[in-house]
Amino acid sequence: MSEPKTCFVIGPIGSKFAPIGSPERESYEEALEVLERVITPACEKFDLDPVRADQIASTGEINQQIFRHLRDDDVVIADLSGANANVMYELGLRHTRPFLTIQLGEYGQLPFDITAVRTIQFSRSERGLIDARKALEKALEVGISGDLEAVTATRLWNETLEGDLRHEPSAQVGAIGSTAEGGDEVSADESAGFLEEIVSIEERFPVLNDVTEQIGEIIQDMGQLAESSTAELNNAAMMSLSTSSRLSIVARFGQSLQPRAERLLQKTTEFSTEMKEIDSSVNNVLTFLQGAGDIDRETYLPFLESLQGTARASRGATEGLTQFESSVSVLSGMSKTLRRPIHTVSAAVGEMLASMALADAWETRAARVLKDKYNELDD
């Protein structure tokens, strides 16, 4: 990014003057933790100076200044934890603007109707906040580069009247029972039902499991390669070999690591694509289960167990990958031959973090269905 861009942060603020232990004080401390440990360090990497409503120093009506930030700032980052009404209102206003908007929030504290929009979800733990920061860095990198897919609301608000099918009386698209282009009637009977959705999702689980296993094998192979190269370097140091000899060892490691990193990125992208393709169907099924009447336990339980298994597999693969990335990232300054493979590994980490966010969201919703609807808890 050639020049600093403006960045506004919306989210729960609470009150730092409220009594310790009160909801207002806890909200303040939790929001500040996300700002200081996730948002600010991620923004610093891109020369962004994130500003929150309580940090606006200029005089004038505070609401007017907030609206100007929502309208004009290049980047808005929305912490949706707790589904605060003011935050959701401000997010809705921002969605009318064709600029970069990134959503994040704590697991279990998001309204279901917002999870359809890509949202970085995190657990409030040491590792969870680190993962959230990395995911936010990846989202900023993609968004600032211009590879930005606007949400439906933004596209609709900003499309021109010319060619807008909503204003063409002969082509009303997307409403059940209306006439689509070509004159065919869209029937509600054509949409997939509860069981069809489950079958279509379960058909993808073997593919997901297979790709997860392949990712694990690649990570193991890269780990063995790193151990071997580290042993070589240690031996070279013990033998007081020249710097050029040690550089040769590092160069061989980088050259051997690159094809493995590329295959890893290919597989993590494949996994992420599969997850995104079934995300809508998974949430449709979970929404149906939440709102439907009594359903035989054997009908839904295998599906929920498969979701939980996918979440565990995704989490395990992501943890292994992030650990490997951490171990090799410290080497990136040793030689230019390591920069490309390490960058490729980081891109793979970004894909897995996005997948893990989806899987964790499914697991959270599945647990809520079991608890609220069926009065059961996941073992």
C-alpha positions as CSV (number, residue, x, y, z in Angstrom):
1,M,0.0,0.0,0.0
2,S,1.6,3.2,-1.2
3,E,0.0,5.6,1.3
4,P,-1.8,5.3,4.7
5,K,-5.5,4.7,4.5
6,T,-8.2,5.7,6.9
7,C,-9.6,2.9,9.2
8,F,-12.5,3.1,11.5
9,V,-13.4,0.5,14.1
10,I,-16.9,-0.2,15.2
11,G,-17.8,-2.5,18.1
12,P,-19.0,-2.7,21.7
13,I,-17.3,0.0,23.8
14,G,-18.8,-0.3,27.3
15,S,-17.5,2.0,30.0
16,K,-14.1,2.1,31.6
17,F,-15.6,4.1,34.5
18,A,-18.2,1.4,35.4
19,P,-17.6,-0.7,38.5
20,I,-15.2,-3.6,38.1
21,G,-17.2,-6.8,37.3
22,S,-20.2,-5.0,35.9
23,P,-21.4,-5.8,32.4
24,E,-20.4,-2.4,31.1
25,R,-16.9,-2.7,32.5
26,E,-16.5,-6.3,31.1
27,S,-17.7,-5.1,27.7
28,Y,-15.1,-2.3,27.8
29,E,-12.2,-4.6,28.8
30,E,-13.1,-7.3,26.3
31,A,-13.5,-4.8,23.4
32,L,-10.2,-3.2,24.4
33,E,-8.5,-6.5,24.4
34,V,-9.6,-7.2,20.8
35,L,-8.6,-3.7,19.7
36,E,-5.1,-3.9,21.3
37,R,-4.3,-7.5,20.6
38,V,-6.0,-8.2,17.2
39,I,-7.0,-5.1,15.4
40,T,-4.2,-2.6,16.1
41,P,-1.3,-4.9,15.4
42,A,-2.9,-6.2,12.2
43,C,-3.5,-2.7,11.0
44,E,0.1,-1.6,11.8
45,K,1.3,-4.1,9.2
46,F,-0.5,-2.1,6.6
47,D,0.2,1.4,7.9
48,L,-3.4,1.8,9.1
49,D,-4.2,3.8,12.1
50,P,-7.5,2.3,13.5
51,V,-9.7,4.8,15.2
52,R,-12.6,3.9,17.5
53,A,-15.6,6.2,18.3
54,D,-14.3,6.8,21.9
55,Q,-10.9,7.9,20.4
56,I,-12.4,10.7,18.2
57,A,-10.7,13.8,19.5
58,S,-12.1,16.5,17.2
59,T,-15.0,18.7,18.4
60,G,-18.5,18.4,17.0
61,E,-21.4,16.0,17.2
62,I,-20.1,12.5,17.9
63,N,-22.8,10.8,15.8
64,Q,-22.1,13.0,12.8
65,Q,-18.4,12.1,13.0
66,I,-19.2,8.4,13.3
67,F,-21.4,8.6,10.2
68,R,-18.7,10.4,8.3
69,H,-16.2,7.7,9.2
70,L,-18.7,5.0,8.1
71,R,-19.3,6.8,4.8
72,D,-15.8,7.9,3.9
73,D,-13.1,5.7,5.5
74,D,-11.2,3.3,3.2
75,V,-11.5,0.5,5.8
76,V,-14.0,-0.4,8.5
77,I,-13.4,-3.2,10.9
78,A,-16.5,-4.3,12.8
79,D,-16.2,-6.3,16.1
80,L,-19.6,-7.9,16.2
81,S,-19.1,-9.7,19.5
82,G,-22.3,-9.5,21.6
83,A,-24.4,-8.4,18.6
84,N,-24.7,-4.8,20.0
85,A,-27.6,-3.0,18.5
86,N,-25.6,0.2,17.7
87,V,-22.9,-1.8,16.1
88,M,-25.3,-3.7,13.9
89,Y,-26.9,-0.4,12.9
90,E,-23.5,1.1,12.0
91,L,-22.6,-2.0,10.1
92,G,-25.8,-1.8,8.1
93,L,-24.9,1.8,7.2
94,R,-21.4,0.8,6.2
95,H,-22.8,-1.9,3.9
96,T,-24.2,0.9,1.7
97,R,-20.7,1.9,0.8
98,P,-18.4,0.1,-1.8
99,F,-15.4,0.1,0.5
100,L,-13.5,-2.6,2.4
101,T,-15.4,-3.8,5.5
102,I,-14.1,-6.7,7.6
103,Q,-16.2,-8.4,10.2
104,L,-14.9,-10.3,13.2
105,G,-16.4,-11.6,16.4
106,E,-16.1,-14.0,19.3
107,Y,-17.5,-17.6,18.9
108,G,-21.1,-17.9,20.2
109,Q,-21.7,-14.2,20.4
110,L,-22.8,-13.6,16.8
111,P,-26.4,-13.5,15.5
112,F,-27.1,-16.3,13.2
113,D,-28.2,-14.0,10.3
114,I,-24.8,-12.4,10.1
115,T,-22.7,-15.6,9.8
116,A,-23.7,-15.8,6.1
117,V,-21.4,-12.9,5.5
118,R,-17.7,-13.9,5.8
119,T,-16.7,-13.2,9.4
120,I,-13.5,-13.9,11.3
121,Q,-14.5,-15.8,14.4
122,F,-12.2,-16.3,17.3
123,S,-12.0,-17.8,20.8
124,R,-10.9,-15.4,23.6
125,S,-7.7,-17.3,24.4
126,E,-4.0,-16.7,23.8
127,R,-4.0,-18.8,20.7
128,G,-7.4,-17.7,19.5
129,L,-6.5,-14.0,19.6
130,I,-3.2,-14.7,17.7
131,D,-5.2,-16.7,15.0
132,A,-7.7,-13.8,14.8
133,R,-4.9,-11.3,14.2
134,K,-3.4,-13.5,11.5
135,A,-6.8,-14.0,9.8
136,L,-7.4,-10.2,10.0
137,E,-4.0,-9.5,8.4
138,K,-4.8,-11.9,5.6
139,A,-8.2,-10.2,5.1
140,L,-6.6,-6.8,5.0
141,E,-4.0,-8.0,2.5
142,V,-6.6,-9.4,0.2
143,G,-9.0,-6.5,0.6
144,I,-6.4,-3.7,0.1
145,S,-5.1,-5.5,-3.0
146,G,-8.5,-4.9,-4.5
147,D,-9.5,-8.6,-4.6
148,L,-12.7,-7.7,-2.7
149,E,-16.1,-9.4,-3.1
150,A,-18.8,-7.0,-1.9
151,V,-21.6,-8.4,0.2
152,T,-25.1,-8.5,-1.4
153,A,-26.3,-5.4,0.4
154,T,-23.4,-3.4,-0.8
155,R,-23.8,-4.5,-4.4
156,L,-27.5,-3.7,-4.5
157,W,-27.0,-0.3,-3.0
158,N,-24.3,0.7,-5.4
159,E,-25.4,-0.8,-8.7
160,T,-26.5,1.6,-11.4
161,L,-30.1,1.9,-12.5
162,E,-29.1,1.0,-16.0
163,G,-29.4,-2.8,-16.4
164,D,-30.8,-3.2,-13.0
165,L,-33.3,-6.1,-13.4
166,R,-35.3,-4.8,-10.5
167,H,-36.6,-2.1,-12.7
168,E,-37.4,-4.3,-15.7
169,P,-41.1,-5.4,-15.5
170,S,-40.5,-8.4,-17.8
171,A,-37.7,-9.9,-15.7
172,Q,-38.3,-10.3,-12.0
173,V,-35.7,-12.7,-10.7
174,G,-35.3,-14.6,-7.5
175,A,-38.8,-14.5,-6.0
176,I,-40.6,-17.8,-5.5
177,G,-43.6,-18.1,-7.9
178,S,-42.4,-15.1,-10.0
179,T,-41.5,-15.3,-13.7
180,A,-37.8,-15.7,-14.4
181,E,-36.1,-14.7,-17.6
182,G,-37.3,-17.1,-20.3
183,G,-40.8,-17.4,-18.8
184,D,-40.2,-20.4,-16.5
185,E,-41.9,-20.3,-13.2
186,V,-39.8,-20.8,-10.1
187,S,-41.5,-23.2,-7.8
188,A,-40.9,-23.7,-4.1
189,D,-41.0,-27.4,-4.8
190,E,-37.7,-27.1,-6.6
191,S,-35.7,-26.1,-3.5
192,A,-33.9,-28.8,-1.6
193,G,-35.5,-30.1,1.5
194,F,-34.0,-31.0,4.9
195,L,-33.0,-34.5,4.0
196,E,-31.7,-33.6,0.5
197,E,-29.5,-30.9,2.0
198,I,-28.0,-33.4,4.5
199,V,-27.3,-35.9,1.8
200,S,-25.6,-33.4,-0.4
201,I,-23.4,-32.2,2.5
202,E,-22.6,-35.8,3.7
203,E,-21.4,-36.6,0.2
204,R,-18.7,-34.0,0.6
205,F,-17.4,-35.1,4.0
206,P,-15.2,-38.0,2.5
207,V,-13.6,-35.4,0.2
208,L,-12.9,-33.1,3.1
209,N,-11.5,-35.9,5.2
210,D,-9.3,-37.0,2.4
211,V,-7.9,-33.5,1.8
212,T,-7.4,-33.1,5.5
213,E,-5.3,-36.2,5.7
214,Q,-3.2,-35.0,2.7
215,I,-2.6,-31.7,4.4
216,G,-1.4,-33.5,7.5
217,E,1.0,-35.7,5.4
218,I,2.4,-32.6,3.7
219,I,2.9,-30.9,7.1
220,Q,4.7,-34.0,8.5
221,D,6.9,-34.2,5.4
222,M,7.8,-30.5,5.7
223,G,8.5,-30.9,9.4
224,Q,10.9,-33.8,8.7
225,L,12.6,-31.7,6.0
226,A,13.0,-28.8,8.5
227,E,14.4,-31.1,11.2
228,S,17.0,-32.6,8.7
229,S,18.1,-29.1,7.6
230,T,18.3,-27.9,11.2
231,A,20.5,-30.9,12.1
232,E,22.7,-30.1,9.1
233,L,23.1,-26.5,10.2
234,N,23.9,-27.5,13.8
235,N,26.5,-29.9,12.5
236,A,28.0,-27.2,10.3
237,A,28.2,-24.8,13.3
238,M,29.9,-27.5,15.4
239,M,32.4,-28.1,12.6
240,S,33.0,-24.3,12.2
241,L,32.1,-24.5,8.5
242,S,32.2,-21.3,6.5
243,T,29.2,-19.0,6.2
244,S,28.9,-19.9,2.5
245,S,28.6,-23.6,3.4
246,R,25.8,-22.8,5.8
247,L,24.1,-20.6,3.2
248,S,24.2,-23.6,0.8
249,I,22.4,-25.7,3.4
250,V,19.7,-23.0,3.8
251,A,19.4,-22.7,0.1
252,R,18.8,-26.4,-0.4
253,F,16.2,-26.3,2.4
254,G,14.4,-23.4,0.6
255,Q,14.5,-25.1,-2.7
256,S,13.2,-28.4,-1.3
257,L,10.5,-26.6,0.8
258,Q,9.0,-24.6,-2.1
259,P,7.3,-27.5,-4.0
260,R,5.9,-28.9,-0.8
261,A,4.6,-25.4,0.2
262,E,3.0,-25.0,-3.2
263,R,1.2,-28.4,-2.8
264,L,0.2,-27.4,0.7
265,L,-1.4,-24.2,-0.6
266,Q,-3.1,-26.1,-3.3
267,K,-4.6,-28.6,-0.8
268,T,-5.6,-25.9,1.7
269,T,-7.3,-23.9,-1.0
270,E,-9.1,-27.0,-2.1
271,F,-10.2,-27.6,1.4
272,S,-11.3,-24.0,1.9
273,T,-13.3,-24.1,-1.4
274,E,-15.1,-27.2,-0.3
275,M,-16.0,-25.7,3.0
276,K,-17.3,-22.5,1.5
277,E,-19.4,-24.4,-1.0
278,I,-21.3,-26.3,1.6
279,D,-21.4,-23.5,4.2
280,S,-24.8,-22.2,3.0
281,S,-26.3,-25.7,3.0
282,V,-24.9,-26.5,6.5
283,N,-26.4,-23.3,7.9
284,N,-29.8,-24.0,6.2
285,V,-29.9,-27.4,7.9
286,L,-29.0,-26.1,11.3
287,T,-31.6,-23.3,10.9
288,F,-34.2,-25.9,10.0
289,L,-33.3,-28.1,13.0
290,Q,-33.5,-25.0,15.3
291,G,-36.9,-24.0,14.2
292,A,-38.5,-27.4,13.4
293,G,-40.7,-29.6,15.6
294,D,-39.6,-32.9,17.0
295,I,-37.4,-34.9,14.6
296,D,-36.2,-38.4,15.2
297,R,-32.8,-38.3,17.0
298,E,-31.2,-40.8,14.5
299,T,-32.1,-38.5,11.6
300,Y,-30.0,-35.5,12.8
301,L,-27.4,-37.0,15.1
302,P,-25.0,-38.5,12.5
303,F,-25.0,-35.3,10.6
304,L,-24.2,-33.2,13.7
305,E,-21.5,-35.7,14.7
306,S,-20.0,-35.3,11.2
307,L,-19.9,-31.6,11.5
308,Q,-18.2,-31.8,14.9
309,G,-15.7,-34.3,13.4
310,T,-14.9,-31.9,10.5
311,A,-14.4,-29.1,13.0
312,R,-11.9,-31.2,15.0
313,A,-10.0,-32.3,11.9
314,S,-9.9,-28.7,10.6
315,R,-8.7,-27.5,14.0
316,G,-6.0,-30.2,14.2
317,A,-4.7,-29.4,10.7
318,T,-4.7,-25.7,11.4
319,E,-2.8,-26.0,14.7
320,G,-0.2,-28.2,13.0
321,L,0.2,-25.8,10.2
322,T,0.4,-22.7,12.3
323,Q,3.0,-24.4,14.5
324,F,5.1,-25.2,11.5
325,E,4.7,-21.6,10.2
326,S,5.9,-20.2,13.5
327,S,9.0,-22.5,13.5
328,V,10.1,-21.6,10.0
329,S,9.1,-17.9,9.9
330,V,12.0,-17.0,12.2
331,L,14.3,-18.3,9.3
332,S,12.9,-15.9,6.7
333,G,15.6,-13.4,7.4
334,M,18.4,-15.9,6.9
335,S,18.3,-16.1,3.1
336,K,16.1,-14.8,0.3
337,T,15.6,-18.5,-0.9
338,L,13.4,-19.0,2.2
339,R,11.1,-16.0,1.6
340,R,9.0,-17.4,-1.2
341,P,8.3,-20.8,0.5
342,I,7.5,-19.2,3.8
343,H,5.2,-16.7,2.2
344,T,3.5,-19.7,0.4
345,V,3.1,-21.4,3.8
346,S,1.6,-18.3,5.3
347,A,-0.9,-18.1,2.5
348,A,-1.9,-21.7,3.2
349,V,-2.3,-20.8,6.9
350,G,-4.7,-18.1,5.8
351,E,-6.8,-20.6,3.9
352,M,-7.0,-22.9,6.9
353,L,-7.8,-20.2,9.3
354,A,-10.8,-19.2,7.1
355,S,-11.9,-22.9,7.0
356,M,-11.5,-23.3,10.7
357,A,-13.7,-20.2,11.3
358,L,-16.5,-21.9,9.3
359,A,-16.0,-25.2,11.0
360,D,-16.0,-23.7,14.4
361,A,-19.1,-21.7,13.6
362,W,-20.9,-24.9,12.5
363,E,-19.7,-26.7,15.7
364,T,-21.0,-23.8,17.8
365,R,-24.4,-23.8,16.1
366,A,-24.6,-27.6,16.3
367,A,-23.9,-27.6,20.0
368,R,-26.6,-25.0,20.5
369,V,-29.1,-27.1,18.5
370,L,-28.4,-30.1,20.7
371,K,-28.6,-28.1,23.9
372,D,-31.6,-25.7,23.1
373,K,-33.7,-27.8,20.8
374,Y,-33.0,-31.4,22.0
375,N,-31.8,-30.7,25.5
376,E,-28.6,-32.6,24.8
377,L,-24.9,-31.8,25.1
378,D,-22.1,-32.9,22.9
379,D,-20.0,-35.6,24.5
